[in-house]
Amino acid sequence: MPEPDSYLTLSTPSSGLYKEKGSKFLSFAFPVKDEQEVKETVDRLRKEYHDARHHCYAFRIAGEGGIREGMHDDGEPSHSAGRPILRQIVSFNLLNILVVVVRYFGGVLLGVGGLMHAYKLAARDALDNASIRRVEAEDRFEVVFGYEDLSLVMKVLDEEKVRIEHQFYDRSGRIVFSVQRKKSETCISRLNSLPAESVRVRQSE
């Protein structure tokens, strides 16, 4: 599945709580940009809640290669924790998100069905408490041009409402900019169609 042109994610971290037969399930939802941030966030929570028995999580991230999903049961029975957490993320239609549920064991076994129910409701509570926003996916480009063509280039960039990140002026001009993915094809086509031989456009890292 390719990365969508727009998606829903969290504005800020949120949290929740679910209790069942003495066990406490503390849930935390975070906006994240990649799997490295997932790892760092989970490691931080493991240190902060080092006395908890389980730190289960799931994530869903959009990238150039498409949507990546992952989950971890952290010692709970297979698919009893990570999967219900991930299903809640999917049911809210969220991307670039991590949900971690920290369990403090209360002395009573809940069984696989009980665990799945508890992790589901804990994750849902954190997501119910979250502030959600829509993000427009962007593509990043670099345009190089001669000084004599600056006004032509800037006219296109202004009209396409791009986000200029860097501008460099030496022997020639160079602008790095981001544009909404749904508008990128039109923007690049307009730049390439300018009556100026000096203008060159390429995708930027």
Secondary structure as UniProt FT lines:
FT   STRAND          6..10
FT   STRAND          14..20
FT   TURN            21..22
FT   STRAND          23..31
FT   HELIX           35..48
FT   TURN            49..51
FT   STRAND          54..63
FT   TURN            64..65
FT   STRAND          66..72
FT   TURN            74..75
FT   TURN            78..79
FT   HELIX           82..91
FT   TURN            92..93
FT   STRAND          97..104
FT   HELIX           111..128
FT   STRAND          132..136
FT   STRAND          138..145
FT   HELIX           147..149
FT   HELIX           150..159
FT   TURN            160..161
FT   STRAND          163..169
FT   STRAND          173..180
FT   HELIX           181..192
FT   TURN            197..198
FT   STRAND          200..203
//
